[in-house]
């Protein structure tokens, strides 16, 4: 009986590494984007998103040409196979970047916690997953902490709150549908990434140009600043890595686990945001809310890790595990 369990070790390692990879990329891109949009005052989250899409297309296409990766060539059936991911993808990109520029880092990371219950709900509806009471209670603790912190936010920004809640909805739906459509016999992980970016970059450019957003970006005063350019390019590369790591984490784990890993990395982001950025206003309730969120997220992570380390269950019980093997 030990042999089948030993055979699962590579899968366990893949789950852990993919989660760590996603958490690291998510952590770094929030800090870099916050510097670009707040510290430097870059006026166009949409143009930053376009740069990330273009980088994704270029890296994946060059990798395909050099046979490093494989995904199917374009055909008329691909848009139908991918829908509605492109719309969710661009909505997630734009709302995420816009909300980052409107909110302090701690409040941004707290309000992003609402992605977790939304993901749980969508996984239950779309993928038919079931979760234990302990998992549900952990999620409720995260949401409770978010309510406490948001209710005492002394730097309330309605526009920022609207965009971050839209970002939560897009992120949850994008994660669940990505999990559903990553069939290796269809588009696969790389095909989903590549065609998502291809389908949405042109409409996004058109929107940016027609609204004058692109002009504001080209007239930005820091384009001669070497440090700004380095961070802009770094954001573009991290945008690709974030999308790739999100797909990997959802593939080896679940969309809900991906959402909670994002919440856990916010432990570092939130506390760093209290020290840097200059836009966090301390209050006792806000601080308590932050810590309740983090406690719920850590509890979820413990339960998830414990479920992966348990011996393999019989078939009739395995369907009740937190994350079904892809």
N, C-alpha and C positions, 0 to 999 in steps of 0.2 A: 504493500500500500504506500510505501514511502517513495517509490519510483515515480508515480504520476504526480505527487506533490513536488518532487524535485524538478520535474519537467516544467513546472509552472514558474520556476525561478526567473528565467529570461523574461517572461511576461511581467512578473512583478517588478523586475529591474526596469523594464521599458515604461511601466506605469509611473514609477518613481522618478526616473530621469526626465520623462516628458513633462511631468508636473513641475519639476524644478526648473526645467528649461523655460516653460511658459511663465512661471512666477518671476524668474530673473528678467526676461524680456519685458514683461508687463511693468515691472518695477522701474527699469531703466527708461522706458519710453515715456512714462508719466513725468519723470524728472526732466528729461530733455525737452519734451513738449511744453512743460510749464515754464522752463527758462525761455524758450523761443516766443511763446505767446504772451507771457506776463513780464518777464524781466526785460526782454528786448522789445516787446510790444509789437511783434509781427502781426499785421492786420488781417491775415487771411488763413483761417484754419482749412478752408477748402483747397487752397493751393498747396498747403502742406500735405493734405490727403492725396492730391494728384501726384505729388512727388513720390509718395509711398506706393501708390498704385503703379506708377511708371517703373519704379525700382523693382517691384515684384514681377512685372511682365518681363523686364530685361533679364533678371537673374534666372527665372525659370526657363525662358526661351533659349538663352545661351546654354544652360545646363542640358536642355533637351537636344540641342544641336550637337553637343559634345557627348551625347549618350550617357550623361551622368544620371539623369532621371528619365522616366518615360511617362507620357500621358497621351491620350488619343488626339489625332489631328481633328481639326474642326469639321463638323458636318451639320446638316440642318436639324438633327435631333438634339444637339447639345443644349440649345436654349431651353427646350422643354424639360430636359433632364435636370437642369440647374435651377430653374425657377422655383421659389422666389428669392433665392440666395443673392443675386446681384443687387436687388433693391434693398434687402436687409444689410448687405455689405456696405453700400455707400451711405445708407442712413446711419449705420453704426459708426462709420468713420467720421462723418461730418458732425454728428451730435456729440461724439466723444471729444473731438478736438475743440468744439465750440464751448462745451461745458467746462473743459479744462481751463480755458482762458477766463471764465466768468466766476469761478469759485476758488476758495482757498483749498490747498491740497488736503488737509484733514476732512473738510466738509465734502469735497469731491469724492474722496475714498469712502466716506460713510454712506453717502447717497447711492453710490454704485453697488452697495450691498443689496439693494432691492432687486438686482439681477438674479439673486439666488432663489428667492421664493418664486419669481416668475419662471425661472428655468425648471424648478421642481414641478410646477404646475403644467408647463408645456411638455415636459418629458412624460408626465402621467397621461396627458391627453393624446399626444402625437406618437410617442414610442411605447406607451402602455406600461411604463415602469412603476414599481411599487417601492416605497421606502418605509423603514422601521420607524417606530414612535420616537426613538432616540435621535434619529436623523432629523425628523420633523421638528422636535423640540430645539435642536441646535440651530436650525434655520430660523425658528421663531425668536430665539435669543439674539441672533444677528439683526433681525428686523427691529426688535424692541430697542436695542442699542442705537440703531439708526434713527428711530423716532425720537428718542431722548436727546440725541446729539443735534438733530435737525431742528427740534422744537426750541432749543436754546441757542441756535446759531445767531450770533450777534452781528454777523456780516451778511444778512439775508439778501439774496439776489434772485428775484423772481425768474428772470430770463435764464439764469444759470440753472435754477432748479428744474425748469421746464425741459431744458436741453438734456440735463443729466438723467431725468426720468425717461425721456425718449431714448436716450442711449441705453438705459437698462432694458427697455422693451426690445430694441433692435439686437442687443447683445444676446439676450436670452433666446430669441427666435432664431438668430443666426447660428448659435451653438447647437440648438436642437436639430435644425434642418441640415446643418453640416454633418452631424452625426448620422442622420438618416441617409444622406446622399453620397457617403464616402465608400461606396461599393467598389472594390478594386477591379471588378469586371466591367464597371462603367467608366466614370471619370477618374476615380482614384483621388488620393490626397492632393497631388500636384495639379491634376486637371481642374479640381474644384477651385484651387487658388488662382490658377492662371486665367481661366475663363471668367471667373468673378471680376478680376481686375480689368480684363479686356472689354467686357460688356459695359462696364460702368465708367471707364476713364473718359471716353468721348463725351457722353452726356454731362459728366461733371465739369469738364473743360468748358462746354457750351454754357452751362449755368454760371460758371465763374466769370466768363468773358461778358455775357449779356447783362449781368448785374453790376459790372464795374469792379467786382472783387479782384479779378486778375490784374487790372490796372493799378489798384491800390498796392498789390503785392510787388509789382515790377517797379513802382516808384518808392518802395521802402528804402529808408536812408541807410540801413546797415549792410547793404549788399557788398560794400567794400570792406566790411569788417571780417577779417579772417576767422575769428572765433565764432562769429555768427554763422558763417558759411559752413564751417566744420560741424557745428551743432545741427544745422539744417540737413546736411548730408547724412549725419549720424541718425537723425530722426527718420529719414527715408529708409535707411538700411534696417533700423529697428522696427519700422512699420512692416517690412517684409518678414523679419524674424518673428514678430509678434503674431502675424497671421499664420505663419508656418507652425509656430509652437502651439497656437490655439488649436489648429487642426490635429496636430500630433497628440495633444493632451486629451482632446475629445475622442480621438480614435482609440487610444489605449485605455482610457478611463471612461468618463461620461461627460456630458455637457454640464451637469450639475457639479461634478468634481472640478471641472475647469473653472466654473464660476466661483467656487469656494477657494480654490488656490489663488485666484485673483484677490479674494478678500483677505487671505492670509498675508500675501505680500504687502497689503495695505497697512499691516502692523508697522513695517519699516517706513513706508511712505508718510503715514499720518504723523508719526512722531518726529520724523525729519522735517515735515512741514511745519511743525510747531517751532522749530529752531531756525529754519530758513524760509525764504519766500516773503516774509514780512506782512502777510495778509491773514494770519490766524489771530483771532481774538479769543483769549482764554475765558472760560466760565466753568464753574464746578460741574454743572449738569452736562455741559458739552463734553467735558473730559470723562465723566462717568459713562456717558453714552458710547464714546469711542472705545472704552475698555470693555463694556458689555459686548459690543460688536466683535471685538477681537477674541474674547473668551468663547463666544459661540462658534466663531470660525475655527479656533484651535480645537474645540471639542469635536466638531465635524471631522476635522482632519484626523484626529485620533481614532474615531469610529471607522473612518474609511480605511486607514492603515491597518487597523485590527482585523477588518473583514478580509483584506487581501492576504494577511499572514495566517489566517485560519486554515486548517487542513481542508482539502477539497470536499465539498458536501455532496450527498447523493443528488441525483438528477432532479427528484421531486422537490428538494429544498433549495436547489441552486438558484431557482428563479427569484428567490426572495433576497438574494445578496444585493448589496448596494449597487455595484457596477457589474453589469453583465459583460463577459468577455466578448470583444468585437469579433 
